[in-house]
Amino acid sequence: GVIYFIGSNGCSKEWINPASHGLVFITSSDGRTLPYGKVEDILSRSSEAQNCHTKDRSSSWFVIDLGLNLIPSAYTLRHACGYGRSALRAWQLQMSTDGMNWATIKSHDNDQGMVEPGSTYTWILDAPETVNGWRYVRIMQTGRNAGGKNYLSLSGFEIYGTVTSVALDRPGKQLMEIEASARLEARRQVHKFQVGTKVVRGFDWKWGSQDGGQGEVGEVQTEINEGWVEVRWENGESNRYRMGAQNSYDLKLYDDSIPSPADSDEEVDDDTEGNVTHSSVQCDGCVKFPLVGHRFRCSVCKDYDLCEGCYWDDVHAEEGHTFYVIRKPGAKRHLLPCRQISHFESSFTDRSHAWESNVTLKREFSSLEAAFDPRRNRTTTEQPVTLEIEDPGAVRNNARKEVRSTEKSTKQRLALFISMPSDANSVRISCDAIHTDRAELLDLESTIFRVVHKKFYSSRSAVTCASSNKIWDTTFTITYRLARDFDDPHAGDNLPWTPAYVAEHLGSDNLAKGEVILCMQERATAEWLRLWRLSGNVKQVAKRNNCSKIIAAYTSFYGDPVTKSIPRSINSKDDATFDGDVYLSRQEILLSEFMASHGLSDKVSRILQFLKIVNESLEDLCSMHQDIGQELINQKLSNKLKQQLSDPLAITSGSMPKWCHEVVTKYAPVFPFEIRFQYFAHCSFGVDRAVAAIQLAQDKSPERMRQRANARTREEDTSRSLGQLKQERVVVKRGNQILEWAMSVMKVHAKRKAILEVTFADEEGHGSGVTNEFYSLVSDALQRRDLGMWICDDLDNSLKKNRNSSDTFDTEIALSPMKKAKAKTDGDMEIAFEINRYVHRDCGLFPAPLPPDAPNKDAILEKFRFLGTFLAKALLDNRLISLPLASPLFKILCHYPLNASDLAFIDPEKARHLAQLHEVAVVKKAADLEEDSVRKQEMLQSLPDVEVYCLTMQYAPSSTIHGFRSYDLIPDGGSVTVDIGNVHEYVERMYNFMLDEGISEQIAAIREGISEVFPESHLKAFTPSELRSMLSGDSNVSWSKIDLLEHLEPRNGYDIDSSTFQHLVHVLCDLDERERKDFLRFVTGVRVLPPGGLKNLDPKLTVVRKHCENDPDDHFPSANTCFHFLKLPEYSSTEILASRLKTALQHGMDGFYFN
């Protein structure tokens, strides 16, 4: 049946109740709360029937939203576990396409199909002909049950038929929209209820046949009082009914065209009622002036008026605050009944929830999918969504035509306001807090929890709440209205407030003077700050400047901040004109500004900064760094950060204390790597990834694992998952254009937080192993020499003449070992030349310094931007890449400063040459300072002749692949010869160009690409060696026999004593470094091990027996890279195993043909 099919995920999993997990939606004539049992129990398939029934009222019903359209052929009901006399006897099976208009499919009158408790019966249906089918099913009781009662009792339902289509919206959405719309319409009719008004039963009617039946008319006897009104029906019955009480509406108008009191003022002519203007009145809700139309004036508050729109939108709908309606200036006013605050709102098209007490609003996570099964280890993963990736050729041809939509969303948005209480014991704050200075407009990037934290600990009322241990012991008021264009107080990318916002809020709880002063101090020049007397300590500046002066200064700065933000330098020409005292004062000011800008105003910050510098210095001393680094860890700070990371609400709402990010990124050595990595994983990738990371950490906790182990059934497992990460699949083509395909993929997927899964066109493989292969292939493609990205040397002329040199072929580039072997043995010149298409440097890859006018520079920067996104995606999805980047590049990514010694790890030849020239420059400078003329002459004579090198003030690249021959380090540098007099300048400018000026744009492009995925500043939390390990794992692939026996797991036909398994261990121990990397790529998809080696490989490397129909020695091993399975035939000897394995490694690198 359909219910079983949905609950078992297409008969592929153990059945669960789909209504309990939102896969179908059920409601009843009593709503979703029954007197006995739950509404979900009517779908129960448990061995024992449940006690589930409605209240004892006529015409009781159950409605099921299947979430799909169905043409029914039969259905089954099961009686509940109550007495036999409560079984159904008269009912109808009805179906609907919209939840409002019902078609009767089958009627039952005194049907004896169900007798005993738990008994079932199936009825064949002869449904009317339809093409589209029906979505909603209703069991409508039309008569009394077997016991003469009216309650509807069921404990099982199944329906059979043909599914025609699947609904796009979630089950229950439309039903709740109908309910919300009906109640909203009833609420809008309340003001028309007067004595004598004709009414009929409404949406929430639950009083049986008191009115005489459906459609019978009654007459209102009293005014509405506290949500209740008295009605007398034509059959003589009289009673009080709800019209707002309990958030329910039992009645509706018989004739909705009846005018309300606001429409019955005889003093106004009909031809002017729509154009009346109250010229001196402003609406206090939407601030519209003048007020047009009916004027609604509060009977309690002084001088408080609303327009019609705000009045009917429940603005200022406080209990007891009734309103007068005034149709025109000077007209007679009429008192209206008090409005009832409703929890329903039908205007939110993006949520569409019926807001009632038993409905929980959940945030929608774009990168999370609902957990189908409550148990974590048995969740049903939905099929990955396949994203369409344009062919690189099409992207390249139409690159200029790419247009990104900048249109704003047309969905309605709310402006939320939050107000602090006047005292800690407040129970309710008036909604007019929206009109006072105590209300703060929440921006779209904020969360209520985050703002409450800020307000609670920063405002004056926090003093009165000091005795409160929990922030939620205090009552905060949230008010809302439709958003307007001028609601956002933030303007511009650099300045946080507009002058108008500062002028309105400066000095209040919302905006302190110190915040504005600090904002200008961080951005403005020292000269401009002195002009406005804003230099120095923030508190002292705030004391000596009133609000009007600060507003004037900020308005001036806001007008043209660029000209006031010129970089400050102590070497400016104006400094020469200062006398000694003034110069000293300026040095003190600059020192104070430096200390403030770097957060060094107190001793603790200076100590932390010192520890950071020590850690950066130790980074180059790898042998000492690990031992000394442990001494820098502060256990108290580490425990404090760990405590902060244990609060899921603070993490997912962006409410982590500010000190966490500042200390982790500025002073990383005081925390162990594990804590910093946890902070990085929880706080860098957005709320979807944060939720997934928190759930993963909780699932690995001993308590959660013990709970799952003790759960005997699925229902006993009380652990719940908010969701699991979605997988989004892309299809690319393997080949020479793999880099272009990867760039197209990242353009589509860079900002998405779902897991990226890659498959290759026309190949069978899919999963994490294939995705790892994709990352490996792209890593290799990025090393191509013709990209012009990296420092490289031109191919040796002797190699071009004699390309069979065997030394050329020891490379990590992803040519299959078969091709490499063929090049070595057969001397294949084309393969040898193909290998040398890639950059091979012992020191690793580093961006080639480029001049501003370098040819093809835009394309090179685009590739560096892609490189940043590629690295960030690898960190996001925990992928290892085999890209041999130079150590100094990792230092730059971690915001470590480069120095002259780093050049040896970038370009060793130039580093040695510049080091020699630097020694000459140092001796020359010392000689210039020598006062003894004889000694000075001896020093100068000992210097070598620099001019013999025939150097000019130019930088010459090491390869012609970069498209330029030289770059002038100074104007007309080609005509300036480097001699003993300017050698120091030459060395300084060469270092500057190679380590800063020539690579600044490339580094900026990398960081821009990283920022597409997560804020690149978060990499400050790691050392260069840690970042290298996170991206590339252990570059030195090594293992011992003990490691293999401990971490290589034999299964499915093999055990640790199997001869074939022992042969494999022996063969793996004999592999050299390159063969081990090839083996890893064959089995796992990557050529490196994770940090920690084999023991941290997840999943573990597993060897399983490969069953062969004939002689196993004639077969080759294969692999499943997703699960790290090596499928090994049962070979007869070690030699045959080694031969077959190496053949598989040689032939299995060009695709997943051995999978």
Summary of the structure (lengths in Angstrom):
residues: 1155
radius of gyration: 38.2
end to end distance: 37.8
largest distance: 130.7
contacts: 3400
relative contact order: 0.05
helix: 40%
strand: 15%
